[in-house]
Amino acid sequence: MTTSHLLGFPRIGAHRELKFAMESFWKGTTTEIDLLRVGRELRARHWGLQRQTGLSLVAAGDFADYDHVHNVTALVGAVPTRFGYSEGVRLL
Protein backbone atom coordinates (compact mmCIF):
# COMPACT_ATOMS: atom_id res chain seq x y z
CA MET A 1 0.00 0.00 0.00
CA THR A 2 1.30 3.43 -0.94
CA THR A 3 1.39 6.26 1.57
CA SER A 4 0.69 9.74 0.21
CA HIS A 5 1.33 13.02 1.97
CA LEU A 6 1.85 16.73 1.26
CA LEU A 7 4.70 18.59 2.89
CA GLY A 8 2.55 21.70 3.20
CA PHE A 9 -0.67 23.25 2.00
CA PRO A 10 -1.17 26.85 0.83
CA ARG A 11 -2.50 28.72 3.86
CA ILE A 12 -3.91 31.86 2.24
CA GLY A 13 -7.17 30.29 0.99
CA ALA A 14 -8.59 29.75 -2.48
CA HIS A 15 -9.94 33.31 -2.54
CA ARG A 16 -7.11 34.89 -0.51
CA GLU A 17 -9.31 34.94 2.59
CA LEU A 18 -6.37 35.09 5.00
CA LYS A 19 -4.80 38.03 3.16
CA PHE A 20 -8.02 40.04 3.32
CA ALA A 21 -8.64 39.12 6.97
CA MET A 22 -5.11 40.18 7.91
CA GLU A 23 -5.38 43.49 6.04
CA SER A 24 -8.74 44.19 7.67
CA PHE A 25 -7.24 43.49 11.10
CA TRP A 26 -4.31 45.81 10.38
CA LYS A 27 -6.73 48.59 9.34
CA GLY A 28 -8.66 48.11 12.57
CA THR A 29 -11.93 47.24 10.82
CA THR A 30 -12.05 43.74 12.35
CA THR A 31 -10.86 42.22 15.60
CA GLU A 32 -8.17 39.70 16.45
CA ILE A 33 -10.99 37.25 17.19
CA ASP A 34 -12.24 37.66 13.60
CA LEU A 35 -8.76 37.08 12.22
CA LEU A 36 -8.22 33.96 14.31
CA ARG A 37 -11.65 32.64 13.23
CA VAL A 38 -10.65 32.93 9.57
CA GLY A 39 -7.47 30.97 10.31
CA ARG A 40 -9.41 28.22 12.10
CA GLU A 41 -11.90 27.97 9.24
CA LEU A 42 -9.13 27.77 6.64
CA ARG A 43 -7.26 25.05 8.54
CA ALA A 44 -10.45 22.99 8.91
CA ARG A 45 -11.31 23.43 5.23
CA HIS A 46 -7.79 22.55 4.08
CA TRP A 47 -7.62 19.45 6.27
CA GLY A 48 -11.00 18.37 4.88
CA LEU A 49 -9.83 18.87 1.29
CA GLN A 50 -6.73 16.80 1.94
CA ARG A 51 -8.80 13.99 3.49
CA GLN A 52 -11.24 14.06 0.56
CA THR A 53 -8.41 13.52 -1.92
CA GLY A 54 -7.48 10.30 -0.15
CA LEU A 55 -4.13 11.37 1.28
CA SER A 56 -2.80 8.99 3.90
CA LEU A 57 -1.64 11.90 6.07
CA VAL A 58 -2.74 15.53 6.12
CA ALA A 59 -0.34 18.44 6.51
CA ALA A 60 -0.64 19.93 10.00
CA GLY A 61 1.40 22.46 11.93
CA ASP A 62 2.37 24.39 8.81
CA PHE A 63 -0.09 27.28 9.23
CA ALA A 64 1.05 30.82 9.96
CA ASP A 65 -1.21 33.85 10.31
CA TYR A 66 1.26 35.97 8.37
CA ASP A 67 4.80 34.69 7.93
CA HIS A 68 6.09 31.23 8.82
CA VAL A 69 9.70 32.47 9.05
CA HIS A 70 8.56 35.14 11.51
CA ASN A 71 6.85 32.42 13.61
CA VAL A 72 9.97 30.26 13.75
CA THR A 73 12.14 33.27 14.62
CA ALA A 74 9.91 33.98 17.62
CA LEU A 75 9.70 30.28 18.51
CA VAL A 76 13.46 29.93 18.85
CA GLY A 77 13.87 33.33 20.52
CA ALA A 78 15.93 34.85 17.73
CA VAL A 79 14.02 38.14 17.62
CA PRO A 80 16.38 41.10 18.13
CA THR A 81 15.70 42.97 21.38
CA ARG A 82 15.12 46.22 19.49
CA PHE A 83 11.73 44.83 18.40
CA GLY A 84 10.53 44.59 22.00
CA TYR A 85 9.40 40.96 21.73
CA SER A 86 9.05 38.94 24.91
CA GLU A 87 8.04 35.31 25.32
CA GLY A 88 4.31 34.76 25.54
CA VAL A 89 3.44 37.68 23.27
CA ARG A 90 1.39 36.53 20.27
CA LEU A 91 2.90 37.70 17.02
CA LEU A 92 0.41 38.30 14.20
C-alpha positions as CSV (number, residue, x, y, z in Angstrom):
1,M,0.0,0.0,0.0
2,T,1.3,3.4,-0.9
3,T,1.4,6.3,1.6
4,S,0.7,9.7,0.2
5,H,1.3,13.0,2.0
6,L,1.8,16.7,1.3
7,L,4.7,18.6,2.9
8,G,2.6,21.7,3.2
9,F,-0.7,23.3,2.0
10,P,-1.2,26.8,0.8
11,R,-2.5,28.7,3.9
12,I,-3.9,31.9,2.2
13,G,-7.2,30.3,1.0
14,A,-8.6,29.8,-2.5
15,H,-9.9,33.3,-2.5
16,R,-7.1,34.9,-0.5
17,E,-9.3,34.9,2.6
18,L,-6.4,35.1,5.0
19,K,-4.8,38.0,3.2
20,F,-8.0,40.0,3.3
21,A,-8.6,39.1,7.0
22,M,-5.1,40.2,7.9
23,E,-5.4,43.5,6.0
24,S,-8.7,44.2,7.7
25,F,-7.2,43.5,11.1
26,W,-4.3,45.8,10.4
27,K,-6.7,48.6,9.3
28,G,-8.7,48.1,12.6
29,T,-11.9,47.2,10.8
30,T,-12.0,43.7,12.4
31,T,-10.9,42.2,15.6
32,E,-8.2,39.7,16.5
33,I,-11.0,37.2,17.2
34,D,-12.2,37.7,13.6
35,L,-8.8,37.1,12.2
36,L,-8.2,34.0,14.3
37,R,-11.6,32.6,13.2
38,V,-10.6,32.9,9.6
39,G,-7.5,31.0,10.3
40,R,-9.4,28.2,12.1
41,E,-11.9,28.0,9.2
42,L,-9.1,27.8,6.6
43,R,-7.3,25.0,8.5
44,A,-10.4,23.0,8.9
45,R,-11.3,23.4,5.2
46,H,-7.8,22.6,4.1
47,W,-7.6,19.4,6.3
48,G,-11.0,18.4,4.9
49,L,-9.8,18.9,1.3
50,Q,-6.7,16.8,1.9
51,R,-8.8,14.0,3.5
52,Q,-11.2,14.1,0.6
53,T,-8.4,13.5,-1.9
54,G,-7.5,10.3,-0.2
55,L,-4.1,11.4,1.3
56,S,-2.8,9.0,3.9
57,L,-1.6,11.9,6.1
58,V,-2.7,15.5,6.1
59,A,-0.3,18.4,6.5
60,A,-0.6,19.9,10.0
61,G,1.4,22.5,11.9
62,D,2.4,24.4,8.8
63,F,-0.1,27.3,9.2
64,A,1.0,30.8,10.0
65,D,-1.2,33.8,10.3
66,Y,1.3,36.0,8.4
67,D,4.8,34.7,7.9
68,H,6.1,31.2,8.8
69,V,9.7,32.5,9.0
70,H,8.6,35.1,11.5
71,N,6.9,32.4,13.6
72,V,10.0,30.3,13.8
73,T,12.1,33.3,14.6
74,A,9.9,34.0,17.6
75,L,9.7,30.3,18.5
76,V,13.5,29.9,18.9
77,G,13.9,33.3,20.5
78,A,15.9,34.8,17.7
79,V,14.0,38.1,17.6
80,P,16.4,41.1,18.1
81,T,15.7,43.0,21.4
82,R,15.1,46.2,19.5
83,F,11.7,44.8,18.4
84,G,10.5,44.6,22.0
85,Y,9.4,41.0,21.7
86,S,9.1,38.9,24.9
87,E,8.0,35.3,25.3
88,G,4.3,34.8,25.5
89,V,3.4,37.7,23.3
90,R,1.4,36.5,20.3
91,L,2.9,37.7,17.0
92,L,0.4,38.3,14.2
